[in-house]
């Protein structure tokens, strides 16, 4: 039941998003770009030391950094750092902008489930999946730098 006091409280609430940027978002963007450059270069040069598992993690780190930069620039944060939480935060903060990217990011979660220490599992992707992941990260970078951050 909504009382007069509850209604007044709700009327005075200020949304937590968009108030002011969280400092350091530019560093997250630069870090994401560095991770993506490393992964792209290593994949192109087919360096054996860069296994699919390492490349996956570099790409995932770049994606996480891009998302964090965009969210921080808008003064908000995700609940957690799984791909599902990152996608949810992006879709909430930037409605309609993640179309075509969300499912690919969610699919990346299937390779690592490391939140539960007793039941974590890691299933490295095959090298044939890396090109698509690199393209996904590049598309997210383009979205973040061209449309989302001011």
ABEGO torsion letter per residue (X at the ends): XBBAAAAAAAAABBBABGABBBBGAAAAAAAAAAAAAAAAAAAAAGBAABBAAAAAAAAAAAAAAAAAAAAAAAGBBBABABAAAAAAAAAAABBGAABGAAAAAAAAAAABBAABAAABBBBBBBAAAAAAAAAAAAAAAAAAAAAABX
